[in-house]
Amino acid sequence: QLVESGGGSVQPGGSLRLSCIASGFTFSNYMMTWYRQAPGKERAFVAGVTSVGENTNYADTVRGRFTISRDNAKNTVYLEMNDLKPEDTAVYYCRVNYGGRVHWGQGTPVTVSS
């Protein structure tokens, strides 16, 4: 199970920190990723972090503004979002691929508007 939190409404230039708490699998064994889905668009990759946090990767649209991290002791992955823009408005989802299939959280909405 994946449960996201931390979304909300913020003005352009603001910051938010999303969290995703995982359960039901050995969290420290798996790469974790964040995706987002904007209104009327397909779900898209945002950021990923390897199992012990040694490597990260980002979509070009967020690189330099967003930071993904994880705390394996807390079974939690984070997405620190800075300098938010209106185009970052979306529902943000946590994702993991284990047991032969992809698992998603329920999502947390982020709205960036003045």
Contacts in CASP RR format, 6 or more apart in sequence:
PFRMAT RR
TARGET T0000
AUTHOR 0000-0000-0000
METHOD contacts of the structure
MODEL  1
QLVESGGGSVQPGGSLRLSCIASGFTFSNYMMTWYRQAPGKERAFVAGVT
SVGENTNYADTVRGRFTISRDNAKNTVYLEMNDLKPEDTAVYYCRVNYGG
RVHWGQGTPVTVSS
1 22 0 8 1.000
1 23 0 8 1.000
1 24 0 8 1.000
1 103 0 8 1.000
1 105 0 8 1.000
2 20 0 8 1.000
2 21 0 8 1.000
2 22 0 8 1.000
2 94 0 8 1.000
2 95 0 8 1.000
2 96 0 8 1.000
2 103 0 8 1.000
2 104 0 8 1.000
2 105 0 8 1.000
2 106 0 8 1.000
3 20 0 8 1.000
3 21 0 8 1.000
3 105 0 8 1.000
3 106 0 8 1.000
4 18 0 8 1.000
4 19 0 8 1.000
4 20 0 8 1.000
4 92 0 8 1.000
4 93 0 8 1.000
4 94 0 8 1.000
4 105 0 8 1.000
4 106 0 8 1.000
4 107 0 8 1.000
4 108 0 8 1.000
5 18 0 8 1.000
5 19 0 8 1.000
5 20 0 8 1.000
5 21 0 8 1.000
5 108 0 8 1.000
6 16 0 8 1.000
6 17 0 8 1.000
6 18 0 8 1.000
6 19 0 8 1.000
6 108 0 8 1.000
7 16 0 8 1.000
7 18 0 8 1.000
7 92 0 8 1.000
7 108 0 8 1.000
7 109 0 8 1.000
7 110 0 8 1.000
8 16 0 8 1.000
8 108 0 8 1.000
8 109 0 8 1.000
8 110 0 8 1.000
8 111 0 8 1.000
9 111 0 8 1.000
9 112 0 8 1.000
9 113 0 8 1.000
10 16 0 8 1.000
10 84 0 8 1.000
10 110 0 8 1.000
10 111 0 8 1.000
10 112 0 8 1.000
11 112 0 8 1.000
11 113 0 8 1.000
11 114 0 8 1.000
12 84 0 8 1.000
12 85 0 8 1.000
12 86 0 8 1.000
12 112 0 8 1.000
12 113 0 8 1.000
12 114 0 8 1.000
13 82 0 8 1.000
13 83 0 8 1.000
13 84 0 8 1.000
13 85 0 8 1.000
13 112 0 8 1.000
14 82 0 8 1.000
14 83 0 8 1.000
14 84 0 8 1.000
14 112 0 8 1.000
15 80 0 8 1.000
15 81 0 8 1.000
15 82 0 8 1.000
15 83 0 8 1.000
15 84 0 8 1.000
16 81 0 8 1.000
16 84 0 8 1.000
16 110 0 8 1.000
17 78 0 8 1.000
17 79 0 8 1.000
17 80 0 8 1.000
17 81 0 8 1.000
18 34 0 8 1.000
18 78 0 8 1.000
18 79 0 8 1.000
18 81 0 8 1.000
18 92 0 8 1.000
18 108 0 8 1.000
18 110 0 8 1.000
19 76 0 8 1.000
19 77 0 8 1.000
19 78 0 8 1.000
20 32 0 8 1.000
20 34 0 8 1.000
20 76 0 8 1.000
20 77 0 8 1.000
20 78 0 8 1.000
20 79 0 8 1.000
20 94 0 8 1.000
20 105 0 8 1.000
21 74 0 8 1.000
21 75 0 8 1.000
21 76 0 8 1.000
22 32 0 8 1.000
22 75 0 8 1.000
22 76 0 8 1.000
22 77 0 8 1.000
22 94 0 8 1.000
22 96 0 8 1.000
23 75 0 8 1.000
25 96 0 8 1.000
25 98 0 8 1.000
25 99 0 8 1.000
27 72 0 8 1.000
27 75 0 8 1.000
28 51 0 8 1.000
28 52 0 8 1.000
28 72 0 8 1.000
29 51 0 8 1.000
29 98 0 8 1.000
30 51 0 8 1.000
30 96 0 8 1.000
30 97 0 8 1.000
30 98 0 8 1.000
31 48 0 8 1.000
31 49 0 8 1.000
31 50 0 8 1.000
31 51 0 8 1.000
31 96 0 8 1.000
31 97 0 8 1.000
32 48 0 8 1.000
32 49 0 8 1.000
32 68 0 8 1.000
32 70 0 8 1.000
32 77 0 8 1.000
32 94 0 8 1.000
32 95 0 8 1.000
32 96 0 8 1.000
33 45 0 8 1.000
33 46 0 8 1.000
33 47 0 8 1.000
33 48 0 8 1.000
33 49 0 8 1.000
33 94 0 8 1.000
33 95 0 8 1.000
33 96 0 8 1.000
34 45 0 8 1.000
34 46 0 8 1.000
34 47 0 8 1.000
34 48 0 8 1.000
34 68 0 8 1.000
34 77 0 8 1.000
34 79 0 8 1.000
34 92 0 8 1.000
34 93 0 8 1.000
34 94 0 8 1.000
34 95 0 8 1.000
35 43 0 8 1.000
35 44 0 8 1.000
35 45 0 8 1.000
35 46 0 8 1.000
35 92 0 8 1.000
35 93 0 8 1.000
35 95 0 8 1.000
36 43 0 8 1.000
36 44 0 8 1.000
36 46 0 8 1.000
36 88 0 8 1.000
36 90 0 8 1.000
36 91 0 8 1.000
36 92 0 8 1.000
36 93 0 8 1.000
36 110 0 8 1.000
37 43 0 8 1.000
37 44 0 8 1.000
37 90 0 8 1.000
37 91 0 8 1.000
37 93 0 8 1.000
38 44 0 8 1.000
38 87 0 8 1.000
38 89 0 8 1.000
38 90 0 8 1.000
39 89 0 8 1.000
39 90 0 8 1.000
41 90 0 8 1.000
43 93 0 8 1.000
44 59 0 8 1.000
45 59 0 8 1.000
46 58 0 8 1.000
46 59 0 8 1.000
46 62 0 8 1.000
46 66 0 8 1.000
46 79 0 8 1.000
46 92 0 8 1.000
47 56 0 8 1.000
47 57 0 8 1.000
47 58 0 8 1.000
47 59 0 8 1.000
47 62 0 8 1.000
47 66 0 8 1.000
47 67 0 8 1.000
47 68 0 8 1.000
47 79 0 8 1.000
48 56 0 8 1.000
48 57 0 8 1.000
48 58 0 8 1.000
48 68 0 8 1.000
49 55 0 8 1.000
49 56 0 8 1.000
49 68 0 8 1.000
49 69 0 8 1.000
49 70 0 8 1.000
49 77 0 8 1.000
50 56 0 8 1.000
52 72 0 8 1.000
53 69 0 8 1.000
53 70 0 8 1.000
56 67 0 8 1.000
56 68 0 8 1.000
56 69 0 8 1.000
58 64 0 8 1.000
58 66 0 8 1.000
58 68 0 8 1.000
61 87 0 8 1.000
62 81 0 8 1.000
62 88 0 8 1.000
65 81 0 8 1.000
65 82 0 8 1.000
65 83 0 8 1.000
65 84 0 8 1.000
66 79 0 8 1.000
66 80 0 8 1.000
66 81 0 8 1.000
66 82 0 8 1.000
67 79 0 8 1.000
67 80 0 8 1.000
67 82 0 8 1.000
68 77 0 8 1.000
68 78 0 8 1.000
68 79 0 8 1.000
68 80 0 8 1.000
69 77 0 8 1.000
69 78 0 8 1.000
69 80 0 8 1.000
70 76 0 8 1.000
70 77 0 8 1.000
70 78 0 8 1.000
71 78 0 8 1.000
77 94 0 8 1.000
79 92 0 8 1.000
81 88 0 8 1.000
81 110 0 8 1.000
84 110 0 8 1.000
84 112 0 8 1.000
85 112 0 8 1.000
86 112 0 8 1.000
86 113 0 8 1.000
86 114 0 8 1.000
87 112 0 8 1.000
88 110 0 8 1.000
88 112 0 8 1.000
89 110 0 8 1.000
89 111 0 8 1.000
89 112 0 8 1.000
89 113 0 8 1.000
90 109 0 8 1.000
90 110 0 8 1.000
91 107 0 8 1.000
91 108 0 8 1.000
91 109 0 8 1.000
91 110 0 8 1.000
92 107 0 8 1.000
92 108 0 8 1.000
92 109 0 8 1.000
92 110 0 8 1.000
93 104 0 8 1.000
93 105 0 8 1.000
93 107 0 8 1.000
94 104 0 8 1.000
94 105 0 8 1.000
94 107 0 8 1.000
95 102 0 8 1.000
95 103 0 8 1.000
95 104 0 8 1.000
95 105 0 8 1.000
96 102 0 8 1.000
96 103 0 8 1.000
97 103 0 8 1.000
END
